[in-house]
Amino acid sequence: MIITPLTTQSTAGEESLQKLLSRFQPADNNCRDMVTDILKEVKERGDEAVLEYGRKFDSPDLAVEALKVSSKELKEAYELVDEDFLVTLAKAIERIQVFHEREMEDSWMQTRENGTIVGRMVRPVDAAGLYVPGGQGGSTPLVSSVLMNGIPAGIAGVSQRVMLTPPNKEGKVSPHLLVAAQEIGVVDIYKAGSAWGIAALAYGTETIPAVDVIVGPGNQFVTEAKSQVSHMLRIDMIAGPSEVLIVADESAKANHVAADMLAQAEHDPMALAVLLTTQESLAAEVLTELDRQLTNLSRADIAKKSLADRGVILIAENLEEAISIANDIAIEHLELMVKDPWGVLPQIRHAGAIFLGNHTPEAAGDYLAGPNHVLPTMGTARYSSALGVETFLKKSSIISYSRQALEEDGDHIRLLAGLEGLTAHAASVTERLKDR
């Protein structure tokens, strides 16, 4: 854990900031060649390759007829979850649905007096692949990933939503995942994971259909596979380890700050938990709280390593400096634990999601608040956004000219075409205007 005063006006401060920013770069990816080989195998051998990898890494007895989750498995899943889960699931679905419905775009047209019609036609893609990681062999089902990826696709109107998730050793999929998928209308579910699952979605196999968009989190093999197929379909984003930056002033409570740092750190040893505070005393209190709360965690070893290797506490001279640094970092999750978070909000230029005030843990955004938790990482919040309905939409331009409109615009079109040396472009106007 780095703890350092930080002043961007000084050379030492600039060096400290650069050290911090370097932690937000993706780790070296040593799996590129392995993923390339996996993609090639699945493209050429289809189901055979998917089964070969699945048997080797997930379920030794996986059979081709079991690749698709059966209607029997879907029905039985409801018998294996309790009523409390169903109530919470319904609440989460409602919140996410209502939020994302506001994102839906409409087609539109503009008309001119001379008969020109221009516009944009908005249509969903035909098929979307929803990748859901296994979650420690299925023991920690990532239900939120099903909802955050599947609901926006449904609102967009995607007719075929295909979910992939790796099976456990017995060839089963968590009933919580199966119920969550069904509750949002997803029933085409396949047992395949990692890079071979992404390859199956990209190229299609005898059993698993090819899609136009692939979304969903995963390990470095999933991320690398998505990157390598991104030239032929849309992906949500190339995501790095999860990140949180907490900007805190004297109003922040040390136990809240520590809890949220740990919530991020328990994701992965590479996760980034950063506190940027104006109060040196708060930094010391947070360290004490981290030690106290760490002992109660089921993933304490992961969180401890993450904080030891990647955790940072920085002390800024004032809130203005802290906000400036936050904008430079462009973090995935930005928490504003300050006296007047709504007053600070207009100063934030870059962040994937912003959490305001002492009663807003990042976990609320992960599960129930409504906005999507698939967010840009590694500084890409400077130019990219959260996953949403638009991820599953495409837009076609509409152009219709009348004879009068072409006569009015013809000389202008030919002038610009002539400047570019494209005489056939100009002639396509001239030939039409010759007709009577």
N, C-alpha and C positions, 0 to 999 in steps of 0.2 A: 504494500500500500504506500503510495507516494503522498506525503503531506507537505505542502510547501506554500509559503506566501507567494502571491502572484501579482506583479504589477506590470502591465503591458507597456508602460512608459520606460521601463528599464531593460537593459540588455539581459539581465538575469531573468526578468519576467518573460521576455520574448522566448528565451531558451526553454523555460518551463512550459510555456504554451505549446511550443513545437514538440516537446516530449509528449505532452498530453495528446496532441493531434495525431502523433505517430501511432498511438495506441488504437486509433479508430481506423487504421488501414487494415484491409483483409489479410489474414494470415496466408503464408505461402501455400499454394495448392499443389500438393504432390500427387493428386489422383487424376490429373488430366488424361494421361495416356491410358490408364485403366478404364476410365469412363468412355473414352473413344472406342476402345475395344468392345466394351459392353454394348454400346449403341450399334456398332457394326454387326455384332452377333445377333441382336434382336431384330435389326432391320432385315438380315438375311435369313434367319431361322425362325422368327416369330415365336409362337407358343413354346416350341422346343427349348429355345434359349431362356425364355422367361421361367419356365419350369426348372431348368437346370440351375439357374442362379437362385431361385426361390428355395429349392431343396437344399442347396449348399448353405445358405445363410439364414433361412427362416424356418421352414417346415420340411423335414426330411421326406415325408410321405405325400407331399402335395401332388395331386393328380390333375390332369387337364380338365376333367369334368368338374373339378372343385374350384377352378380359377374364378368363376363367377359365383358370388354369394347367391344361394338358392332362395326360392320363396319360402321354403320351410325354415331356413336359418333366419330370414327376416321376421317371420311370424314368431318364432321361438324367442327372439331377442326381447320382445315385450314382456315375456314371462320372467326374464332375468334381471330386470331393473325395477326399482321401487318407486312408489308414488311420489316421494320427495323429489327424486330426480326428474320425474315427468313434470312436476309443478315448476321447478326451477328452469327446466328446458323450455317450457312454454313461455315463461317470462322473458328469457333471453331471446328467443325467436321473435317475440313481439317487439322488443326494443330495437333489435337489429333491423327487422323488417321496416318498421316505421321510419327509422333514420334513413335507410338507404332508398326508400321510395321517393324521397325528396331529390335524389340524384338523377332520376330518370329524365332523359332528354327527349324532346319532341322533334319530329320532322317539321320543317317550315318552308314557306315559299314567299318570294317577293315578286311583285308584278310591276311593270312599267307601262306607261300609256301607249308606247309603240308596239306592244304585244310581246315584249321579252318577259320570260318567266325564268327566275333562277331560285335555287333553294338547296336544301340539304335533306336527304332522306336517311333516317336513322334506323338501322336494323341490327338485330342481335347476330352474333356468330351462330353457326349451326350446332356446334358441339364444344363443350368445355370439359377439361379434365381437372378434377379436384383431388389433389394429392394430400393425403393425411398421414403423417408419420405414425410409426407403430407405438411409440411411447413406452419404452422399456419393456419390449416384448408383449405389448398389449395391456400391461398392468396399470398404466397411467394413460387412459384413452384421451386424446386431444379433441374433445367434443367441440371446443370453441373453434377449432380449425374447420370442422365440418360446416358450422354455421356461418363463419366469417367469409368463407369462399363460396358456399352453395347458395346462400340467400341472395347476394347481389346478382349472381348468374340467373337465378330464377326471376328476379324483378326485371332483368334485362330482356327476358323472354327466350332464353336459350332453350331449344327444344330437347336437346340431349345433354344431360349432365352426367358425366361418368366419374365415379369416385374410385380411387385406388388407395389401398392401404395394405401394408405387409401383414400376413397372418402370424399368429404365434406358433410355437413348436408343434402344437396339435392341429394346426391348420385352421384355427378359428379366428374370428374377428370379434373384438369387444362388442358386447350387446349394446353398450352405451353409444358407440359410434353408429351401429346399425339403426338404433331407434332414432337418434338425432337426424340421420340422413333421411329416414322415411318421413319424419315429421316436417321436413322442408321439401318433400316431394322427390327425393333422390332414391332410386331403387336399382339403378345399374351400378353395382358395386363389385369390384374385382380385387383379388388377393395377390397383390404384387407391390413391391416396394423398391426403394433405392433407385439407382440409375436405370435398371432394367424396367422398372415401372414407368419411368419418364419416357424411356425409349418406346415402350409399347404404346403409350398415348401419342407419341409423335408420329410413329410409322404405322401403327395398327398391326395387329396380329390376327390369326384365325379367330381368336376369341374376343380380344380387346379392341374396340374401335378406335381409330385415329380421331384426334380432336383439332380444333382450331386455336384454342387457348389452353395453357396449362398454368394453374395457380396452386399455391400451397407451399408450406415451409418444409425444410428437411435438412439433413446433414450435408457435409461438403460434397458427397457424391451426387445427391439430388441437385444441389445448387450448380455443380459443374455440368451435369447432364442438361439441366434447363438452359444453361448458357450455350451449350454446344448445339442445341436444336432451335435456338431462338431466331435463327435466320429463316426458318420455315414456318414458324407459327408465333403467336404472341405468348409471352410469359408475363407474370405479374411484376417480378423484379429479381435482380440478383441481390439476395439479402445476406448480410454478414451476421455476426453474433448480436444478440439483443443488447440494447443500450439504454441507460437512463442517465440524465443529468438533472440534478436537483439544485436549484438556485434558492438559497435560504438566507433570510436575514434574522434579526433578533427575535422575531415572532415565531420562528419555527421551533418545533419540539424535537429534541434529540431522538426520542424513541420512535417518532414517526419517520424521521429521516433514515435512521438505521434500518427500520423495517422495510422501507422501500428499496434501499440499497441491497439488502439481502434478497428481496423478492426478485430482483434482477439477477443477482449473482447466482442464485440456485438454478437458473436455466442451464448454464453451461460454464465450464472452466474458462472459456474465452469471452464470456459476457462482460460488459463494461458498466460498472457502477461508479458514478462520479458525483461528488458533492462540491458545489462551488458556493462558498459562504462568505459573508462579510464579517462574521463573528469568529474570532479565534477560539473563544471559549466553547462555542458550539462544536467545533471540530473535535476538541478533546472529549466532550460529552458523547458525541456520536461514536467515537472509538470504544468507549466503555459500553455503550449500548450494543454495538456490534458483537462484542465478546459475550455479553449477557444473552442476547437473543439467538446467537448462532447455535448454542447448545440444544435448543429446542427443535431444530429443523431436521426433517427426514433426509434432506439432501445437504447436510452440513458439510460434508467433505468437498462437494462440488462448490458450494458457496465460499468456503474458506479458501480454496485454491484460486477461485476467480478474484476474490478481494486481494489476496496476497500478490497475485501476478499482474492484475489489471486494474484494481481499485485505485481511485484517486480522490484525495481531498485537497481542494485549493482554497486559499484565502484571498479574496479580492479586497481592494481598498474601499470600495463602495458598490452600491447596487448598479450604478451606471456601467462600471467596469465589468461587473458580472454579466450583465445583459449583453454587452458587446462581445464578450468571450463566448457566451451561449450562441449568439448568431454566427460567430466564426466556426463553431463546431458543427452546427446544424444537426442536432441529435435526433435520434428516433423518438424517444420519450423525454419530454421536457416538463419537469415539475416546478411550479412557482410557489414555493412555501414562503411567501412574503406577506407583509401587512396588507398591501393593496394589489393583489394579483391582477385585478381587472384594469387597474391603472397602468400596470406594466405591459399588459397584453399587446397594445398597439405598437410597442417597441420590438416585439418579436417578429423577425423576418423569416427565420428558417427553423422548422421543427416538424417532425412527422405528426406528433400529437402533443397537445399542451394540456396539462392538468393544473387546475387553478385552486389554490388554497390548501389548508391543512387537513381538510376532510375528503380529499380526492386522491386516493391511492391509484397508482398505475394499474393495479389489478382490476379496478372497476372498468377501465377501458378494455382490458383483456377479455372480459366476460359478459358484462351486463349493461354498460352505459348506452351502447347503440352504435357509435362509430366503429369503423373497421380497425382491427388490431394488426393487420398486415401493412407495415409501415416501412418507409425508406430508411436505410441504415448507412453507416460509413460516410456520412456527410452528404449523401445524395438528396437529403431533404432540401438542399439549395435549389433543386430543379424538378423534383418529382413528388408524387403525392401518394396517399394511402390507396390501397385497392378499393375499388368501388364498382358501381353499376357500369360505368363507362369502360372498365376493363373488358367487358363482354359485348361492347357495342362497336359497330363500324358505321362510318358515315359516307354516303355517296352524294356527290354534287349533282344537282339537277339544272340543266340549261336548255331552254327552248326559245328560238328566235322566230319572229315573224318576218315576212318579206320586208316590211317597212324598217324593222329593227336592223336587219342586215344591211340595208341601204344606208342607214344612218351611221352604222359603225364600220362599214366596209373599208373606207379609206384609212381609218385609224388602225384597223387590223393589218392592212397591207403595208402600212408604213412601218409598223413594228416588226412585221415578218421580214420586210426588206432589210432593215437594220441588222437583223440576225442572219441574213443570207439564206433564208428559207423560202425560196420562190414558190415551192409547191404549196406552202401554207397560204401565201397570197393568192395563188391561182385557185385554191379551193373556194375563195370568196368570189373572185372574178367570174368563174364558170357559172356560179349560181345567179349572179346578177345579170348575166347575159340572157337568161331565160325570161320569157314573157308569158 
